[in-house]
């Protein structure tokens, strides 16, 4: 059977993900708000998601959107053999805390989010990319140079072009469902 764990964008409502068809697998959409209580560091948040992966019915597929893609990359890098697939939607792997804080909607209290993003400063993602051993799909706009670069750097990856708009479009959800099929 297996499990699909969805890591949405920071500040993104999880309702859009509830309609995602995952076939015969279990679906778990991560809500960051309770995980951010106590203002965790990025590595602490990644450890909490890793615990979810370890407790989930295998095989596990991670779907990460924006900031969630960054968390998904980190977890996949540390969980070789536990992650079957990694789907990265509009991945934000060249993330900078200043840009992200300005772009966030006011769904979260600013202090925990700012602390979380500050904990990313100086983080080098290149070392994670070489240790991701599962199949990866990078789902993004054809014009997204960061996503294209990420696709080229990963060992077993392919690029799925979609016309991304603000939020999740039906086209993006359909592309994710096709990749899960």
Legacy VTK file of the C-alpha trace (Angstrom):
# vtk DataFile Version 3.0
C-alpha trace
ASCII
DATASET POLYDATA
POINTS 181 float
0.000 0.000 0.000
2.384 2.768 1.128
2.083 6.391 2.190
2.229 9.772 0.482
3.437 12.506 2.833
2.728 16.012 1.559
4.924 18.906 2.662
3.126 22.087 1.542
4.589 25.543 1.088
5.011 27.473 4.349
1.812 29.413 4.958
-0.134 27.462 2.318
-3.553 26.186 3.352
-3.619 22.395 3.378
-7.168 22.186 1.958
-5.972 22.142 -1.672
-3.927 19.037 -0.950
-6.876 17.107 0.505
-8.295 16.540 -3.005
-5.074 15.058 -4.369
-5.719 11.500 -5.566
-2.984 9.163 -4.336
-4.452 5.831 -5.434
-4.390 3.014 -2.906
-1.851 4.757 -0.658
-2.468 6.533 2.625
-2.167 10.317 2.462
-0.762 12.538 5.180
-0.677 16.321 4.722
1.767 17.968 7.132
0.527 20.982 9.077
3.596 23.002 10.087
1.846 25.136 12.710
1.980 22.574 15.554
5.494 21.545 14.490
6.670 25.158 14.753
5.532 25.578 18.351
8.623 26.350 20.331
10.167 27.876 17.170
12.257 24.938 15.959
15.362 25.159 13.840
15.284 23.766 10.297
17.162 20.618 11.334
14.656 20.039 14.155
11.726 20.400 11.740
13.459 17.973 9.356
13.906 15.510 12.230
10.172 15.717 13.017
9.315 14.968 9.375
11.869 12.131 9.393
10.027 10.636 12.374
6.789 10.775 10.340
8.533 8.963 7.479
9.846 6.248 9.790
6.402 5.714 11.335
4.563 5.664 7.987
3.609 2.543 6.101
6.308 1.810 3.517
7.024 2.635 0.732
6.908 6.396 1.331
6.540 9.058 -1.331
7.304 12.650 -0.314
5.617 15.520 -2.153
7.151 18.900 -1.322
5.931 22.273 -2.554
8.180 25.359 -2.330
9.632 25.349 1.190
8.221 21.819 1.584
10.481 20.738 -1.301
13.471 21.955 0.679
12.349 19.912 3.698
11.689 16.938 1.407
15.210 17.141 -0.028
16.692 17.216 3.462
14.647 14.238 4.650
15.305 12.213 1.472
19.044 12.856 1.851
19.026 11.367 5.344
16.604 8.493 4.709
18.158 6.526 1.888
16.122 3.385 1.352
13.001 4.653 3.155
11.890 7.138 0.502
10.611 5.527 -2.697
9.835 8.741 -4.616
10.329 12.456 -4.147
8.134 14.943 -6.005
9.361 18.526 -5.809
6.798 21.142 -6.853
8.216 24.611 -7.594
11.232 23.779 -5.437
12.809 26.645 -3.554
16.242 25.187 -3.028
18.067 28.533 -3.401
15.971 29.836 -0.531
16.907 33.052 1.247
15.285 33.913 4.553
14.680 37.605 3.737
12.793 36.889 0.522
10.747 34.113 2.086
9.692 36.117 5.147
8.442 38.968 2.930
6.480 36.558 0.730
4.719 34.696 3.542
1.028 35.231 4.183
0.101 36.002 7.782
-1.099 32.464 8.548
1.720 31.867 11.047
3.001 34.014 13.845
6.121 35.696 12.475
8.556 34.843 15.273
8.674 31.015 14.811
8.823 31.333 11.032
11.582 33.915 11.151
13.587 31.750 13.537
13.052 28.725 11.291
14.235 30.642 8.232
17.189 32.187 10.061
18.322 28.682 10.933
18.711 28.067 7.174
21.260 30.858 6.705
24.558 29.389 5.604
23.029 25.981 4.857
24.704 24.259 1.906
22.299 22.114 -0.064
24.798 20.679 -2.533
25.838 17.956 -0.076
22.204 16.805 0.229
21.708 16.524 -3.519
24.401 13.885 -3.931
22.880 11.651 -1.230
19.280 11.613 -2.517
19.023 8.082 -3.903
15.320 7.819 -4.771
13.542 8.696 -8.006
12.803 12.416 -8.182
10.322 14.404 -10.243
10.805 18.161 -10.420
7.468 19.780 -11.302
7.800 23.438 -12.243
7.419 26.049 -14.925
9.585 25.592 -18.009
11.065 29.010 -17.240
12.061 28.137 -13.670
15.865 28.084 -13.952
16.332 27.056 -10.306
14.093 24.002 -10.797
15.889 23.097 -14.035
19.253 23.381 -12.281
18.033 21.208 -9.423
16.783 18.586 -11.886
20.232 18.436 -13.515
22.029 18.076 -10.164
19.996 15.135 -8.854
21.060 11.578 -9.694
17.733 10.023 -10.768
15.523 12.956 -11.709
13.259 14.110 -14.490
11.612 17.455 -15.139
7.830 17.811 -15.541
6.889 21.189 -17.047
3.651 22.871 -15.925
2.412 26.441 -16.108
2.617 27.357 -12.440
0.441 30.087 -11.062
0.110 31.437 -7.546
-1.033 28.517 -5.413
-1.819 25.042 -6.738
-3.470 24.889 -10.137
-5.517 21.986 -11.441
-2.762 21.377 -14.005
-0.153 21.077 -11.246
-2.325 18.704 -9.194
-2.949 16.611 -12.330
0.808 16.449 -13.007
1.425 15.293 -9.419
-1.297 12.641 -9.726
0.245 11.423 -13.014
3.629 11.087 -11.323
2.051 9.146 -8.443
0.288 6.735 -10.809
LINES 1 182
181 0 1 2 3 4 5 6 7 8 9 10 11 12 13 14 15 16 17 18 19 20 21 22 23 24 25 26 27 28 29 30 31 32 33 34 35 36 37 38 39 40 41 42 43 44 45 46 47 48 49 50 51 52 53 54 55 56 57 58 59 60 61 62 63 64 65 66 67 68 69 70 71 72 73 74 75 76 77 78 79 80 81 82 83 84 85 86 87 88 89 90 91 92 93 94 95 96 97 98 99 100 101 102 103 104 105 106 107 108 109 110 111 112 113 114 115 116 117 118 119 120 121 122 123 124 125 126 127 128 129 130 131 132 133 134 135 136 137 138 139 140 141 142 143 144 145 146 147 148 149 150 151 152 153 154 155 156 157 158 159 160 161 162 163 164 165 166 167 168 169 170 171 172 173 174 175 176 177 178 179 180
